[in-house]
Amino acid sequence: MSWIKGLIHRNHQRTIRRKNEREAPWEVTLTPRYIILPHPERYRPIKLWDKWGKMQANLLSSFNQQWEETHIYFWIQTYVPESISNILVPGKFETMTSVNKDEKIFLFPDCQDQNVWTTILSMMALGGLSRCIFVLKNKPRNWGDIVAHLRQIIQKLEAGRSLSEFQSELTMCHCLCGSGDEDLVIYKIDLEEDIVLSIIENIAKQEDLELVIKRQQTPLFY
């Protein structure tokens, strides 16, 4: 009978864990250097990652609607390109040579398809900055060089450099985002704080998530 009790206990603990995941608040953190939007506990199981991808795509779309004209570029690093095989349409992406022969880097220029955004944002990240998103004000001819340079700026921001150091270089950019593991990090956004928070609140309501804003005392936008 002990094994039956053990089975009942494990099932009970599993039920409690799943309930806690569903009810865990979505804790968005505002820091002096960026906004961190974490992968919600509810969508942590691999089979639900597409839910988090769609949630991020909806967030990006809501931001995008605030500007008159935008051109969205993605930088993706992966060892498992089959996870995005359904969006690797000839003429819609480019590849870059990687140091590691097993690693692929894909660039998506001027990507306006929200379904593609969802696929990109649903894929498993390989670590910090495996996915970067650049919302540009125009469509530069040398977009590949621009995207590579902007990613270098994100890396410097991630290392602790100040956004003000790159102010002139980022005038072309409405929004600059990176994916640290599976969390979404916003490094720069050309919107007032109350608009940004209102959009985040609306997304949380759509997903039936309890939103908790964690704020540092130093102002976020400056």
C-alpha positions as CSV (number, residue, x, y, z in Angstrom):
1,M,0.0,0.0,0.0
2,S,3.0,2.4,0.5
3,W,3.6,2.6,-3.2
4,I,-0.1,3.7,-3.7
5,K,0.3,6.4,-1.0
6,G,3.5,7.5,-2.7
7,L,1.8,7.7,-6.1
8,I,-1.1,9.7,-4.6
9,H,1.4,12.1,-2.9
10,R,3.4,12.7,-6.1
11,N,0.2,13.3,-8.1
12,H,-0.9,15.7,-5.4
13,Q,2.4,17.6,-5.4
14,R,2.2,17.8,-9.2
15,T,-1.3,19.3,-9.1
16,I,-0.1,21.9,-6.5
17,R,3.0,22.7,-8.7
18,R,0.8,23.2,-11.8
19,K,-1.6,25.4,-9.8
20,N,1.2,27.5,-8.5
21,E,2.6,27.9,-12.1
22,R,-0.9,29.1,-13.3
23,E,-1.3,31.5,-10.5
24,A,2.2,32.8,-10.2
25,P,2.3,36.6,-10.9
26,W,4.1,38.0,-13.9
27,E,6.9,40.1,-12.4
28,V,8.0,42.8,-14.9
29,T,11.2,44.6,-13.7
30,L,12.0,48.2,-14.5
31,T,15.7,49.1,-14.0
32,P,17.7,52.2,-14.9
33,R,19.0,50.4,-18.0
34,Y,16.2,48.2,-19.3
35,I,12.9,46.6,-18.8
36,I,12.8,42.8,-18.2
37,L,9.7,40.9,-19.2
38,P,10.2,37.3,-17.9
39,H,8.9,34.1,-19.4
40,P,5.7,33.6,-17.4
41,E,5.7,30.5,-15.2
42,R,2.4,29.4,-16.8
43,Y,4.1,29.1,-20.2
44,R,7.4,27.5,-19.0
45,P,6.5,23.9,-20.2
46,I,8.1,23.4,-23.6
47,K,4.7,22.6,-25.2
48,L,3.5,26.0,-24.2
49,W,6.4,28.1,-25.4
50,D,4.4,29.1,-28.5
51,K,2.1,30.9,-26.1
52,W,4.9,33.0,-24.8
53,G,6.1,33.6,-28.4
54,K,2.7,34.8,-29.4
55,M,2.5,37.0,-26.2
56,Q,5.8,38.7,-27.1
57,A,4.6,39.1,-30.7
58,N,1.4,40.8,-29.5
59,L,3.5,43.1,-27.3
60,L,5.8,44.0,-30.1
61,S,2.8,44.7,-32.4
62,S,1.3,47.0,-29.8
63,F,4.5,48.9,-29.5
64,N,4.8,49.0,-33.3
65,Q,1.3,50.6,-33.7
66,Q,2.5,53.7,-31.8
67,W,4.8,54.7,-34.6
68,E,3.8,55.9,-38.1
69,E,6.4,53.9,-40.1
70,T,8.7,51.0,-38.9
71,H,10.9,48.4,-40.3
72,I,11.5,45.4,-38.1
73,Y,14.7,43.3,-38.3
74,F,15.5,40.0,-36.4
75,W,18.9,38.5,-35.6
76,I,18.7,34.8,-34.5
77,Q,21.4,32.4,-33.4
78,T,20.5,28.7,-33.1
79,Y,21.9,25.2,-33.3
80,V,18.5,23.8,-34.3
81,P,17.4,25.6,-37.5
82,E,14.6,23.1,-38.0
83,S,12.7,24.8,-35.2
84,I,12.2,27.7,-37.5
85,S,12.2,25.8,-40.8
86,N,8.6,26.8,-41.6
87,I,9.6,30.5,-41.9
88,L,12.9,30.0,-43.8
89,V,11.4,31.1,-47.1
90,P,13.9,31.9,-49.9
91,G,14.3,35.7,-50.3
92,K,12.8,36.4,-46.8
93,F,16.0,35.8,-44.8
94,E,19.8,35.7,-45.0
95,T,22.4,33.8,-43.1
96,M,25.8,34.8,-41.6
97,T,28.9,32.7,-41.2
98,S,29.4,31.6,-37.6
99,V,32.5,30.7,-35.7
100,N,31.0,27.4,-34.7
101,K,30.1,25.1,-37.7
102,D,27.1,23.8,-35.9
103,E,25.7,27.2,-35.2
104,K,23.5,29.1,-37.6
105,I,22.8,32.9,-37.6
106,F,19.7,34.0,-39.5
107,L,18.8,37.6,-40.3
108,F,15.2,38.6,-41.2
109,P,15.1,42.0,-42.9
110,D,12.1,44.3,-42.8
111,C,9.9,41.5,-41.4
112,Q,6.2,42.5,-41.1
113,D,4.6,39.1,-40.7
114,Q,3.4,38.7,-37.1
115,N,3.2,34.9,-37.5
116,V,6.9,34.9,-38.3
117,W,7.5,37.0,-35.2
118,T,5.7,34.4,-33.1
119,T,7.8,31.5,-34.5
120,I,11.0,33.4,-33.9
121,L,10.1,34.3,-30.3
122,S,8.8,30.8,-29.5
123,M,12.1,29.0,-30.4
124,M,14.4,27.8,-27.6
125,A,17.2,30.3,-27.0
126,L,20.8,29.2,-26.6
127,G,21.6,31.7,-23.9
128,G,21.9,35.5,-23.6
129,L,21.0,37.5,-26.8
130,S,20.2,34.5,-29.0
131,R,17.4,36.7,-30.4
132,C,17.6,40.4,-31.1
133,I,14.8,42.7,-32.4
134,F,15.4,46.0,-34.0
135,V,12.6,48.4,-34.9
136,L,14.0,50.9,-37.3
137,K,12.6,54.2,-38.6
138,N,13.7,53.5,-42.2
139,K,15.1,50.7,-44.4
140,P,18.8,51.2,-44.8
141,R,20.5,49.7,-47.9
142,N,23.3,48.3,-45.7
143,W,20.9,46.8,-43.3
144,G,23.1,43.8,-42.6
145,D,25.9,46.0,-41.3
146,I,23.5,48.1,-39.3
147,V,21.9,45.1,-37.6
148,A,25.3,43.6,-36.7
149,H,26.4,47.0,-35.2
150,L,23.2,47.4,-33.3
151,R,23.6,43.9,-31.8
152,Q,27.1,44.9,-30.7
153,I,25.5,47.9,-28.9
154,I,23.1,45.6,-27.2
155,Q,26.0,43.4,-26.0
156,K,27.7,46.6,-24.6
157,L,24.4,47.6,-22.9
158,E,24.1,44.1,-21.4
159,A,27.7,44.5,-20.1
160,G,26.7,47.6,-18.2
161,R,27.4,50.5,-20.6
162,S,25.0,53.4,-20.5
163,L,22.4,54.0,-23.2
164,S,23.4,57.7,-23.4
165,E,26.8,56.6,-24.8
166,F,25.1,55.4,-28.0
167,Q,22.4,58.1,-28.3
168,S,23.5,59.4,-31.7
169,E,23.9,55.8,-33.1
170,L,20.4,54.8,-31.9
171,T,18.5,57.8,-33.4
172,M,17.5,55.4,-36.3
173,C,16.0,53.0,-33.9
174,H,12.5,53.2,-32.3
175,C,13.0,50.0,-30.2
176,L,15.9,47.8,-29.3
177,C,15.2,44.4,-27.7
178,G,17.1,41.3,-26.8
179,S,16.2,37.8,-25.6
180,G,18.2,36.8,-22.5
181,D,17.5,33.1,-22.4
182,E,13.7,33.0,-22.7
183,D,13.1,36.4,-21.1
184,L,12.5,39.5,-23.2
185,V,14.6,42.6,-22.4
186,I,13.8,46.1,-23.8
187,Y,17.0,48.3,-23.9
188,K,15.5,51.3,-25.7
189,I,12.0,52.3,-26.7
190,D,10.7,55.7,-28.1
191,L,7.6,55.8,-26.0
192,E,6.6,57.5,-22.7
193,E,6.7,55.3,-19.7
194,D,3.0,55.4,-19.1
195,I,2.3,54.2,-22.6
196,V,4.8,51.3,-22.2
197,L,3.2,50.3,-18.9
198,S,-0.3,50.6,-20.3
199,I,0.6,48.2,-23.2
200,I,2.2,45.8,-20.8
201,E,-0.9,45.9,-18.5
202,N,-3.2,45.2,-21.5
203,I,-1.1,42.2,-22.6
204,A,-1.2,40.9,-19.0
205,K,-5.0,41.2,-18.9
206,Q,-5.3,39.4,-22.3
207,E,-3.3,36.5,-20.8
208,D,-5.2,36.6,-17.5
209,L,-1.9,37.2,-15.7
210,E,-1.5,39.0,-12.4
211,L,1.0,41.8,-13.3
212,V,3.5,42.9,-10.7
213,I,5.8,45.9,-11.5
214,K,9.1,45.8,-9.7
215,R,10.8,49.2,-10.0
216,Q,14.2,50.5,-9.0
217,Q,14.4,54.0,-7.5
218,T,16.6,55.4,-10.3
219,P,14.4,56.6,-13.2
220,L,14.1,54.2,-16.1
221,F,13.7,56.8,-18.9
222,Y,16.3,59.6,-19.1
